[in-house]
Amino acid sequence: MKKLKSIPKFKNEKDEREFWFKADSAQYVDWKKSKLASFPKLKPSTTTISLRLPESLLNELKIVANKRDVPYQSLIKIFLKERVDRERRSN
């Protein structure tokens, strides 16, 4: 059996992400002993951005969001996700 390397301690999530992007996880984890895990309450990381929109467009988004009974920022995220998915499928 091959000896596994120790997983280093990370200062933050960014450092850990960069490490695993470059590292071969098979040198650190015995995947034959792994089990399927489920994280139903895990929320994806988010980043705050500033976005300038025409006031009329923002008002229209708020109206649509109100009709759907969702916060307008959530509606914007839904619309963006749908469009990005559509663009990725068409390429």
N, C-alpha and C positions, 0 to 999 in steps of 0.2 A: 504494500500500500504506500502510495506517495505521501510524503509529509506536506501538509498544507501550510501556506504562509499565514501569518497573523494579519488580521484586518487592522489597518492603522486607525488611530483616533483622528477625527476630523474637527476642524474649528467651526465649520458651518456646512449647510446643505450644498452650497455651491462647490466647496472644495471636494466634498464627497462625490458629487455628480461628475466633476472633472476626473477624479480618480477612476471611477468605475467606467467612464467613457473610454479610457486608455487601457485599463487593466483587464487581464483575462480572469474572469471570476472563477474558473475551474482551478486556478492556483490557490484560491482562498476558501472555496466552498466545495464540499463533497455533495454534488448534485444528486448522486444516487440515493442519498439519505433524505432528500428534500421531500416536503409534503405540500400539497396544494393549499394555499391560504386564501381567505376571503376577507376583504376590508370594506364592508358595506357603508361605513360612516366616514370613510376617508374622503377628504375634499382636496381637489387639486390646488396646487400653489397658485396664487394670483399675484399680479403686479398692478399697481395703480398707475394709470396713465392720465394725461390731460388731453382732451380731444375737443377741438373747436368745431362746433356745428352751427349752421345757420339757425337762427332762432325759430324760424318757421318750421324747419325740419324737426327740431327738438319738440316743438309743440305738437306736431303731427305724431311723433313717436309716443308722446305722453298720452295722447288721445287713444291711440291703438292699444297701448299698454293698459290703460284704464278699462277699455272694453274687454280685454282678456284677463283683467284682474291680476296683473303682475306688475312689479316695479319696472319703470321704464328702462333702468340700467340693465335689468335682467333680460328684458326684451331685446335690447341692443345686442347683448351677448348671444342670444338665441339667433337673431338675424345674421350676425357675423359668422357664427359657427356653421349655419346652414349654407351660407354663401361660400365659405372656405371649402366645405365638403364638396359642394357642387363644382367648384373650380378644380379641385384635386381629382375628381372623377373624370372631368373632361380632358385632362392632360395625360 
